[in-house]
């Protein structure tokens, strides 16, 4: 789980208005906040996030957008075309959110890997190569299939 944070500065004219927050795709799940108020969450790994920020949450000056990303495996994080998919829209004004975001790792959970008999260290050597050491080998034919 990782927290991403972006600070965006708004004008007095845009303070207090409803806005649309467009985030790129997030792998896997997210909780998204604006100025400490939850504005949305999605539990699908391959879906762009579009959340409505209700009137009264945005203020003149600095505003903080925070996204908590939870990944169960694989790549994880926020991805896609940042310039096109990451923006804050207030009426007809677009505030780009592309660029550097601050981040902090909340927790790491190590995956429990189940090992089968062919995955133990040394299993292939001991079972396949070691019995041949006593023989003189002049060549080998390998067929992977």
JOBELUR-V898382 format. One record per backbone hydrogen bond with DSSP energy under -0.5 kcal/mol. CO is the residue of the C=O (numbers start at 1). NH is the residue of the N-H. Records with the same first field share a line. If there is no record, write none. Layout:
# JOBELUR-V898382
CO: NH, NH
This chain:
# JOBELUR-V898382
1: 106, 107
2: 69
3: 104
4: 67
5: 102
6: 8, 65
8: 10, 63
10: 61
11: 14, 15
12: 15
14: 17
16: 56
19: 21, 53
20: 22, 89
21: 23, 51
22: 87
23: 49
24: 49
25: 79
26: 28
27: 77
29: 70
30: 42
31: 68
32: 39, 40
33: 66
34: 37
37: 34
40: 32
42: 30
44: 47
47: 26
48: 50
49: 23
51: 21
52: 54
53: 19
54: 57
58: 16
61: 10
63: 8, 65
64: 35, 66
65: 6
66: 33
67: 4, 69
68: 31
69: 2
70: 29
77: 27
79: 25
80: 82
81: 85
82: 86
85: 87
86: 97, 98
87: 22
88: 90, 95
89: 20, 91
90: 93
93: 90, 95
94: 96
95: 88
102: 5
104: 3
108: 110
111: 113
112: 114
116: 119
117: 120
120: 123
122: 126
123: 127
124: 128, 129
125: 129, 130
129: 132, 133
130: 133
132: 135
135: 137
136: 138
143: 145
